[in-house]
Amino acid sequence: MVAVLGASVLASLDLFIVNLAFPRISRSFAGASAQELSWVLNAYGVAFAALLAPAGRIADRLGRRTVFQAGLAVFTLGSLAAVAAPGVAALIAARAVQGVGAAVIVPTSLALLLSSAPEDRHKRMVSVWAATGSVAAALGPALGGLLTEIDWRWVFAINLPIGMVALLFSRRLGQAARTGGRAPDLVGSLMLAVSVGALVTALSYWTEWTPASGWLWTALAISAAAFGVFVVRCRTHPVPAINLAVFRSMPFTAAAVGMAAFYVGFSIMLLGGTLWVTNVWYWSPAMTGLAFIVGPGTAVATALGAGRAKLDPRWFAAIGGALFLACGAMWSAALSAASPSPSFFLAGLVLTGAGAGVAQTGFLAGASRSLPNEEYAAGTGVINTARQIGATLGVAILITIVTTGDNPTAYPGAWTAMGAAGALAAATTLTFLIRSRSPKTVDEPATEIAGR
């Protein structure tokens, strides 16, 4: 429990804690451009997205405990490198290393927890695992704000004792039998990383390069070519990086697109909101962190409620996207530099927190219900990959719009983009027609876990 839950805390904390430290990181590297600094967030997301799906297969092949321990060690070493980073390039590289470690930790942690306990305790184990991640996400903003007040490097230093304790206790974990077989296609994973990275670069530098720039079209061409290679390898390799067969289901495809669009809006909200209150209203990191507790706190409550409600998953997905659209419209109309009243800002955090809680439940539950049992694992990997890609693209879009974040007049465009992403996520539910083998509802075990 200590080993696996420690890993869950590491993965959950990163969602908020680094975003809240971003303004202070930017000031520490004043010579770096906004596009360069965005890679402090995006390097993690690209590495995570590319390796998340094959990591589970690697663990089954080499041994879950061995791979889990390797992931913990890599994440902890990446955190240590981030603490000691002398410049922005070193920090970006350290964040990519953290992303590799996180991609290995996430798919192996719950499997190890369940394999270490008898079957009659599995439901309790899942509840504790899910609750630990939720609590870590809820406390992340406050902790990140307080640590950033001291020094932004502390947001990475906090990972070191957690990682070392988890590694120490992981020696007591059982080693599940290895399945053997061929290794997953890491070349395909690399092509996915290159494709997403080149697309993010093109989006980030869109205004600086202009549409007439050869650099812009070169980046887009590299992205398209790498994605083409990735698709070909997924179709021909015996153990592809991602099983494309899941996309034969239209509801699943809609859920994957919807999850990616939703996380575009989510990352714009999270980083954009942080930049707004720190660069425009000049809130302290501690005050910013306390304000952002509202979002994950609301998300935990609504996700638990969604897990027990008897509604079709597409309604949850549509409601979540609509709440982000509502927040974007409200912030565009109500937030201003001249009137730093927090009421509308906090109301937006409540809306987006509720949206995150119900939308993720809807997309995950809807995607799983549209697949046969033997494709659940592949489908979950694809949905989580789509989530990470969406979050990475959202950061790139935000940086394109607000650049350094000092100009208040640029933010309405960011809030409009956030609302548009929510609208697109909601629109995917028009094709999100669930055709299950039995009349399931969202309060059944698999989808209740998704809600949690």
C-alpha positions, -999 to 999 in steps of 0.1 A, spaced: 0 0 0 27 25 9 47 18 -23 18 20 -47 0 49 -30 32 68 -29 35 64 -66 -2 75 -70 6 107 -50 36 115 -73 15 112 -105 -15 132 -91 6 160 -75 22 169 -108 -11 179 -124 -14 211 -104 18 217 -85 41 225 -115 14 246 -132 12 268 -101 50 272 -101 52 281 -138 51 319 -133 80 318 -108 99 294 -131 94 319 -159 109 347 -139 139 326 -129 148 321 -166 140 356 -179 161 352 -210 140 323 -222 110 328 -246 75 319 -236 76 291 -262 107 276 -247 93 278 -212 61 261 -223 82 229 -228 87 228 -190 51 215 -191 49 200 -225 81 178 -223 64 159 -195 31 155 -214 47 144 -247 68 117 -230 39 106 -209 15 103 -239 40 84 -261 49 58 -235 17 53 -215 2 26 -237 33 4 -243 44 7 -207 18 -18 -195 29 -44 -220 65 -38 -210 56 -45 -174 38 -77 -183 68 -89 -203 96 -80 -179 77 -82 -145 54 -56 -130 74 -50 -98 107 -46 -117 92 -21 -142 74 -3 -114 106 1 -94 124 13 -126 96 39 -132 98 52 -96 136 55 -99 134 73 -132 108 97 -119 128 104 -87 160 110 -106 141 133 -130 129 153 -100 164 155 -86 176 168 -120 148 194 -120 159 206 -86 195 211 -97 187 224 -133 210 253 -141 190 264 -171 158 260 -189 171 233 -213 182 212 -184 148 217 -167 130 206 -199 151 175 -201 145 167 -165 107 171 -171 109 146 -200 126 121 -177 98 126 -152 73 119 -180 89 86 -188 88 76 -152 52 86 -148 42 67 -179 56 35 -163 42 41 -128 6 48 -137 -4 15 -155 16 -7 -131 6 7 -98 -30 -5 -95 -22 -39 -110 5 -44 -84 -18 -34 -56 -46 -58 -67 -21 -87 -72 -8 -83 -37 -42 -88 -20 -70 -115 -20 -98 -109 -44 -124 -101 -16 -103 -70 -7 -99 -57 -43 -129 -33 -41 -115 -17 -9 -80 -15 -25 -94 3 -56 -113 28 -34 -82 36 -13 -60 39 -45 -85 63 -61 -91 83 -30 -54 88 -25 -50 102 -60 -80 125 -55 -67 138 -21 -33 145 -36 -48 164 -65 -70 184 -41 -41 193 -19 -17 199 -48 -26 236 -54 -22 246 -17 10 226 -14 24 240 -47 15 275 -37 33 273 -3 64 256 -17 66 281 -46 66 309 -20 99 295 -7 115 285 -41 100 269 -72 126 241 -70 108 228 -39 79 216 -61 103 191 -75 122 184 -43 90 173 -26 90 143 -49 123 130 -36 113 117 -1 80 103 -15 98 85 -43 125 71 -20 100 58 6 79 42 -22 111 26 -36 120 13 -2 86 -3 4 83 -16 -31 107 -44 -23 79 -61 -4 56 -62 -35 50 -95 -51 64 -101 -86 37 -113 -109 45 -139 -135 61 -126 -167 41 -132 -198 71 -131 -222 64 -125 -259 77 -97 -281 84 -62 -269 60 -34 -278 69 -12 -307 90 16 -291 99 30 -325 61 37 -330 60 54 -296 90 75 -306 72 85 -338 41 95 -318 63 117 -296 79 133 -326 46 140 -342 30 155 -311 62 175 -303 64 190 -338 27 199 -338 31 216 -304 61 235 -317 42 247 -347 13 258 -325 36 275 -300 55 295 -326 24 302 -349 24 340 -343 61 344 -343 68 324 -375 36 335 -393 19 313 -419 44 323 -446 73 310 -426 92 279 -439 99 268 -402 61 266 -395 54 243 -425 85 223 -418 73 216 -383 38 207 -396 53 184 -423 75 166 -397 44 161 -375 24 147 -404 52 124 -416 59 111 -381 22 104 -375 20 86 -408 49 63 -398 33 58 -364 0 47 -380 17 23 -405 37 7 -377 6 4 -355 -11 -15 -384 19 -38 -392 39 -44 -361 30 -76 -341 29 -56 -308 19 -21 -318 25 9 -296 -13 15 -297 -40 -10 -308 -58 9 -335 -85 -18 -336 -104 1 -309 -111 29 -333 -134 6 -353 -160 16 -327 -175 50 -334 -186 57 -298 -150 49 -287 -135 72 -313 -159 100 -303 -149 94 -266 -112 97 -275 -116 129 -295 -139 143 -268 -114 135 -240 -86 152 -260 -107 183 -267 -118 184 -230 -82 184 -218 -73 212 -243 -98 233 -224 -87 220 -190 -50 229 -195 -60 263 -208 -80 269 -177 -54 256 -153 -23 274 -167 -43 304 -180 -60 309 -147 -27 307 -129 -10 332 -152 -40 356 -149 -41 358 -111 -3 360 -107 6 383 -137 -25 405 -139 -39 405 -104 -5 399 -87 -17 373 -63 10 355 -43 17 318 -51 2 308 -17 -30 327 -24 -32 313 -59 -28 278 -45 -56 282 -19 -79 296 -46 -73 266 -69 -83 241 -42 -119 249 -52 -115 231 -86 -102 197 -76 -123 197 -44 -154 202 -66 -142 176 -91 -139 149 -63 -174 156 -51 -190 155 -86 -170 125 -97 -182 105 -67 -218 116 -74 -215 107 -111 -202 73 -103 -235 65 -85 -260 84 -108 -281 64 -132 -275 85 -163 -261 75 -197 -224 84 -199 -228 107 -228 -249 131 -206 -220 134 -182 -196 141 -210 -219 167 -226 -225 184 -192 -188 186 -185 -180 202 -219 -210 226 -215 -197 237 -181 -163 246 -196 -181 266 -223 -200 284 -196 -168 292 -177 -151 305 -209 -181 328 -216 -182 341 -180 -145 348 -177 -144 365 -211 -172 389 -200 -164 394 -163 -127 392 -156 -107 425 -160 -74 439 -148 -92 469 -133 -115 450 -111 -97 421 -93 -128 407 -77 -123 369 -71 -160 360 -72 -164 353 -109 -129 337 -110 -138 313 -81 -172 306 -97 -154 296 -129 -132 272 -109 -163 256 -94 -178 252 -129 -147 237 -144 -141 215 -113 -176 201 -117 -171 197 -154 -139 178 -149 -155 154 -124 -185 145 -146 -168 147 -180 -140 122 -173 -166 98 -158 -186 101 -190 -158 97 -215 -141 68 -196 -174 50 -190 -187 55 -224 -155 44 -241 -153 12 -220 -189 3 -227 -184 5 -265 -156 -21 -265 -155 -59 -260 -139 -71 -228 -107 -82 -245 -101 -46 -257 -106 -28 -224 -69 -25 -216 -60 -12 -250 -90 13 -249 -80 26 -215 -44 32 -228 -57 51 -259 -81 73 -238 -53 82 -214 -30 90 -243 -56 112 -258 -60 130 -225 -22 138 -223 -20 149 -260 -50 172 -254 -34 187 -223 -1 193 -242 -19 209 -272 -38 231 -247 -7 246 -233 7 253 -268 -26 271 -278 -26 292 -246 11 303 -250 3 312 -286 -25 335 -274 -11 351 -242 27 345 -247 43 357 -215 9 363 -199 15 400 -190 -11 415 -213 -47 414 -199 -62 421 -233 -50 387 -246 -69 366 -221 -104 368 -236 -90 350 -266 -77 322 -242 -111 320 -224 -128 318 -258 -105 289 -268 -112 272 -235 -150 275 -241 -146 263 -277 -127 232 -265 -155 225 -241 -181 229 -268 -162 205 -291 -160 179 -263 -197 182 -257 -204 180 -295 -186 146 -297 -215 131 -277 -238 136 -307 -221 105 -321 -214 90 -287 -243 65 -291 -238 37 -266 -247 3 -280 -238 -20 -250 -243 -57 -249 -264 -53 -218 -283 -23 -203 -255 -10 -181 -257 21 -161 -230 44 -147 -233 31 -112 -219 -4 -121 -185 -13 -108 -163 -5 -139 -179 29 -144 -181 36 -106 -143 32 -106 -141 57 -135 -162 81 -115 -139 78 -85 
